[in-house]
């Protein structure tokens, strides 16, 4: 749950790098929350009220963590637009998001996986 909250705290941060775990844990909790809100909305007969509000609320944090995840792999955040290509774009983006990040500092900052130096 902390991974989800950490992404929300970086509400519109599009700089830096995000680990795979940070991205995928946010994605998991996001899907679970969306499904629960969808079910509640359908049960109450208010669809898409709650679901729509939630989707708008997590739009910027979701884009931000995706861009930071792409930065971790050494790619520009603009690669998110590849998702606009039907079918193939989504597969390519998922491969990029699942790829291990650069082991060393890249143009977007230090490796977030590395332990902080004391």
C-alpha positions in Angstrom: 0.0 0.0 0.0 2.9 2.3 0.6 3.9 2.1 -3.0 0.5 3.4 -4.0 0.6 6.2 -1.5 4.1 7.2 -2.5 3.0 7.6 -6.1 0.0 9.7 -5.0 2.4 11.9 -3.0 4.3 12.6 -6.2 1.1 13.7 -7.8 2.4 15.4 -10.9 6.1 14.7 -10.7 7.4 13.8 -14.2 11.1 14.0 -13.4 13.4 11.3 -12.0 13.1 7.6 -12.1 10.7 4.9 -10.7 11.5 1.3 -10.0 9.6 -1.5 -11.5 8.1 -2.4 -8.2 6.9 1.1 -7.6 5.1 1.2 -11.0 3.6 -2.3 -10.9 2.4 -2.1 -7.3 0.7 1.2 -8.1 -0.8 -0.4 -11.2 -2.1 -3.4 -9.1 -3.7 -1.2 -6.4 -5.1 1.1 -9.1 -6.8 -1.8 -10.8 -8.2 -3.2 -7.6 -9.5 0.2 -6.5 -11.1 0.8 -9.9 -12.8 -2.6 -9.9 -14.2 -2.0 -6.4 -15.5 1.4 -7.3 -16.9 0.1 -10.6 -18.8 -2.6 -8.6 -20.0 -0.1 -6.0 -21.1 2.3 -8.8 -23.0 -0.5 -10.6 -24.7 -1.6 -7.3 -25.8 1.9 -6.5 -26.8 2.6 -10.1 -24.6 5.7 -10.2 -22.1 4.5 -12.8 -19.8 6.2 -13.8 -19.9 8.7 -11.0 -17.5 7.2 -8.4 -15.4 5.4 -11.0 -15.1 8.5 -13.1 -14.0 10.7 -10.2 -11.4 8.1 -9.2 -10.1 7.8 -12.8 -9.7 11.6 -13.0 -8.0 11.7 -9.6 -5.3 9.2 -10.5 -4.8 10.3 -14.1 -1.8 12.6 -13.3 -0.1 10.3 -10.8 -0.5 7.4 -13.2 1.1 9.4 -16.1 3.8 10.6 -13.7 4.8 7.1 -12.5 4.7 5.8 -16.1 7.0 8.6 -17.3 9.4 8.0 -14.4 9.4 4.3 -15.1 10.3 5.0 -18.8 13.1 7.3 -17.5 14.5 4.5 -15.4 14.9 2.4 -18.6 16.8 5.4 -20.2 13.8 6.4 -22.4 12.1 9.7 -22.8 8.7 10.1 -21.3 7.3 10.8 -24.7 7.5 7.0 -25.4 4.2 6.8 -23.6 2.6 8.0 -26.8 3.5 4.7 -28.5 0.4 3.4 -26.7 -1.6 5.3 -29.3 -0.7 2.7 -31.9 -3.5 0.1 -31.8 -2.5 -3.3 -30.3 1.2 -3.1 -31.0 1.8 0.1 -29.1 0.4 -1.3 -25.9 2.5 -4.4 -26.1 5.7 -2.4 -26.8 4.9 0.0 -23.9 4.4 -3.0 -21.5 7.7 -4.4 -22.6 9.4 -1.1 -21.9 7.7 -0.8 -18.5 8.7 -4.4 -17.5 12.4 -3.9 -18.6 14.9 -3.6 -15.9 16.1 -0.1 -15.3 19.6 1.2 -16.0 22.0 0.0 -13.3 23.9 3.3 -13.1 22.9 7.0 -13.2 21.4 8.0 -16.5 20.2 11.3 -17.9 17.2 11.3 -15.7 19.0 10.7 -12.4 20.6 8.1 -10.1 19.5 4.5 -9.9 16.5 4.4 -7.5 17.3 0.8 -6.7 20.7 1.6 -5.4 21.0 2.0 -1.6 21.5 5.6 -0.6 25.1 6.4 0.5 25.5 7.4 4.1 
